[in-house]
Amino acid sequence: MLLFGWLALLLGACGLPRDTHGTQERIVRDGVLRAGLVRHEPWTGLQDGKPTGPEAEAVAKLAEQLGARVSWTVAPEAELMHALEERAVDVVVGGITAKSPWVKQLGAGQPYLTTRMHVGAPPGQTVPESLEGASVSVAPGSGAGPRLQAWGARVREVERLHEAPGLRAAWDWQLDGWGYAAGEDVLREEQRIWVVPAGENRWLLTVDRFVVDHAEPIRRRLLASARAGETPTAPDEDRR
């Protein structure tokens, strides 16, 4: 609380970014951070009606540092982005990527984590230089299939990717969690962000600094989810 109070004074004194609608000041004054959560395991989820996942945990820590509690709204991404436009929520999380069509209209933070999809080989093995004729397991909806097929690989879609034998196409944090060796070629790349209302520049700066500082703990939780065999899901909106 003292840290953020000092930061607010410093920003005001130095003429650094200000909030056009006083978001950060209101959060500190009222003690409530209104957060939107897109269900997108393992980044965010719900268990017994309570938000879970590394990004949800990080939001709770941010609120605690501001001397506030979190008031959650759980909804699909489009609905929550409209809520940001209406200033009905202060931040939206849920494994959101910098490619989201909403980021140009809102206060998109700096990417705090870049995730890459590779083909990985089991412990003690390496990914062959050529995948021509190689069998590669992929998760349904991963988007990896077409490129792998273009490389001549035989693609197998499996529901429980963490149990598939041999080569697997997965995110770097999954491969690390399984102890797999990643190949050099990148199948996909995503930059993860948090989103705030447009014009709330002081609040955006606070959120950016916080989430960048917490990128490594978030990644460690992702690794733990991979070791536990948890299966990533599409965001709520994509599951409709």
C-alpha positions in Angstrom: 0.0 0.0 0.0 2.8 2.4 0.9 4.6 1.5 -2.3 1.7 2.4 -4.5 0.9 5.5 -2.5 4.4 6.7 -3.1 4.2 5.8 -6.8 1.0 7.8 -7.1 2.7 10.9 -5.6 5.8 10.5 -7.7 3.7 10.2 -10.9 1.7 13.3 -10.1 4.7 15.3 -9.2 6.7 14.4 -12.2 3.9 15.0 -14.7 4.0 11.3 -15.8 0.9 9.6 -17.3 -2.4 10.3 -15.7 -5.7 8.5 -15.8 -8.4 10.3 -17.7 -11.1 8.8 -15.5 -9.1 8.3 -12.3 -9.1 4.5 -12.3 -6.1 3.9 -10.1 -7.2 6.6 -7.6 -10.7 5.1 -7.4 -9.3 1.5 -6.8 -7.2 2.8 -3.9 -9.9 5.0 -2.5 -12.8 2.4 -2.7 -10.7 -0.7 -2.1 -12.1 -2.6 -5.1 -10.4 -3.7 -8.3 -13.0 -4.8 -10.8 -11.5 -7.5 -12.9 -12.8 -9.4 -15.9 -11.9 -13.0 -16.4 -12.0 -15.0 -19.7 -12.0 -18.7 -18.9 -9.0 -20.0 -20.7 -7.2 -22.8 -18.9 -4.5 -23.0 -17.7 -4.2 -19.2 -17.6 -7.5 -18.7 -15.9 -10.4 -20.9 -14.9 -13.1 -21.5 -12.4 -13.2 -24.0 -9.6 -16.3 -24.2 -7.4 -17.2 -20.8 -8.7 -13.9 -19.2 -7.7 -11.3 -17.8 -10.2 -8.2 -20.0 -10.5 -5.1 -20.0 -12.6 -1.8 -18.0 -12.6 -3.3 -14.8 -14.1 -6.2 -14.8 -11.6 -3.8 -15.3 -8.8 -1.6 -12.4 -10.1 -4.6 -10.1 -10.2 -5.4 -10.9 -6.6 -1.8 -10.0 -5.7 -2.0 -6.7 -7.5 -5.2 -5.8 -5.7 -3.6 -6.7 -2.4 -0.7 -4.4 -3.1 -3.2 -1.6 -3.8 -5.0 -2.3 -0.5 -8.0 -3.5 -2.5 -10.1 -6.7 -3.0 -11.0 -8.1 -6.4 -14.6 -8.0 -7.7 -14.7 -10.6 -10.6 -16.8 -10.7 -13.7 -16.5 -13.9 -15.7 -17.6 -13.7 -19.3 -16.4 -14.3 -22.9 -13.7 -12.0 -24.2 -16.0 -9.9 -26.5 -18.4 -9.2 -23.6 -15.6 -8.2 -21.3 -13.9 -6.0 -23.9 -17.2 -4.1 -24.2 -17.3 -3.8 -20.4 -13.8 -2.2 -20.6 -15.2 0.3 -23.2 -18.0 1.1 -20.8 -15.5 1.3 -17.9 -17.4 -1.3 -16.1 -14.2 -3.3 -15.3 -10.7 -2.1 -14.7 -8.6 -5.0 -16.2 -9.3 -8.1 -18.3 -7.2 -11.3 -18.1 -7.3 -14.8 -19.6 -4.3 -15.7 -21.7 -5.2 -12.8 -24.0 -2.8 -12.3 -26.9 -1.5 -9.1 -28.6 -3.3 -10.3 -31.7 -6.7 -9.7 -30.2 -8.7 -7.4 -32.4 -9.7 -5.3 -29.4 -6.2 -4.2 -28.4 -6.1 -1.1 -30.7 -9.3 0.3 -29.2 -8.3 -0.3 -25.6 -5.4 0.1 -23.2 -3.4 -3.0 -24.1 -0.4 -3.5 -21.9 3.1 -4.5 -23.1 3.5 -8.2 -23.7 4.7 -9.8 -20.5 5.3 -13.3 -21.8 6.0 -14.7 -25.3 5.0 -18.3 -25.8 6.2 -20.4 -28.8 4.9 -23.7 -30.1 7.5 -26.3 -31.2 7.8 -29.9 -32.0 9.3 -31.6 -28.9 11.0 -35.0 -28.4 10.8 -37.2 -25.3 13.6 -37.1 -22.7 16.9 -38.4 -24.1 15.8 -37.9 -27.7 16.0 -35.0 -30.2 13.7 -33.7 -32.9 14.9 -34.8 -36.3 16.1 -32.2 -38.7 13.4 -33.3 -41.2 9.9 -34.2 -40.1 9.2 -35.9 -43.5 7.2 -39.1 -42.6 7.5 -38.5 -38.9 4.5 -39.0 -36.7 3.7 -35.9 -34.5 0.9 -35.7 -32.0 -1.0 -32.4 -31.7 -3.9 -31.2 -29.5 -7.2 -30.6 -31.3 -7.5 -27.0 -32.3 -3.9 -26.2 -31.7 -3.4 -24.8 -35.3 -0.2 -26.8 -35.7 -1.5 -29.4 -38.1 -1.3 -27.5 -41.5 2.3 -26.4 -41.1 3.4 -29.9 -39.9 1.7 -31.5 -42.9 3.4 -29.0 -45.2 6.7 -30.2 -43.7 5.7 -33.8 -44.6 4.8 -34.9 -41.0 2.0 -37.4 -40.2 -0.2 -35.5 -37.8 -2.2 -37.3 -35.1 -4.8 -35.3 -33.1 -5.0 -36.6 -29.5 -7.1 -35.4 -26.6 -4.6 -36.2 -23.9 -1.4 -34.8 -25.5 0.6 -35.3 -22.4 0.2 -39.0 -22.7 1.0 -39.3 -26.4 4.1 -41.3 -27.3 6.9 -39.9 -29.4 7.0 -36.4 -30.9 4.5 -33.8 -29.7 3.7 -30.3 -31.0 3.1 -28.1 -27.9 3.9 -24.7 -26.3 7.3 -24.2 -24.9 6.1 -24.2 -21.3 4.4 -27.6 -21.9 7.5 -29.1 -23.4 9.6 -27.8 -20.5 7.1 -29.2 -18.0 7.2 -32.6 -19.6 11.0 -32.6 -19.8 10.8 -32.6 -23.6 13.5 -31.2 -25.9 12.1 -28.5 -28.2 13.1 -28.4 -31.9 14.3 -25.2 -33.4 11.4 -24.5 -35.8 8.6 -22.3 -34.4 5.1 -23.4 -35.3 3.3 -20.5 -33.6 4.1 -17.5 -31.4 1.8 -15.6 -29.1 2.5 -12.6 -26.9 0.3 -12.5 -23.7 -1.1 -9.2 -22.4 -3.5 -7.7 -19.9 -6.0 -5.1 -21.1 -7.3 -2.0 -19.3 -9.6 0.8 -20.4 -8.3 3.3 -23.0 -6.9 6.5 -21.6 -6.0 5.2 -18.1 -2.3 5.7 -18.6 -1.2 5.7 -15.0 -3.2 2.6 -14.3 -1.8 1.0 -17.5 1.8 1.8 -16.3 1.0 0.2 -12.9 -0.5 -2.9 -14.4 2.4 -3.2 -16.9 5.1 -3.0 -14.3 3.3 -5.4 -12.0 2.7 -8.1 -14.6 6.2 -7.9 -16.1 7.6 -8.4 -12.6 5.3 -11.4 -12.1 5.9 -13.0 -15.6 8.3 -15.7 -14.1 5.9 -16.9 -11.4 3.1 -17.1 -14.0 5.3 -19.2 -16.2 6.3 -21.5 -13.3 2.6 -22.1 -12.7 2.1 -23.0 -16.3 4.9 -25.5 -16.1 3.3 -27.0 -13.0 0.0 -27.3 -14.9 1.8 -29.2 -17.8 3.4 -31.6 -15.3 0.0 -32.2 -13.8 -1.3 -33.2 -17.2 -3.8 -30.3 -17.4 -5.1 -29.7 -21.0 -5.1 -26.2 -22.3 -8.5 -25.0 -23.6 -9.7 -22.4 -26.0 -11.0 -19.1 -24.6 -14.7 -19.1 -23.6 -15.7 -17.3 -26.8 -14.0 -19.8 -29.1 -15.8 -22.7 -27.3 -19.3 -21.3 -28.2 
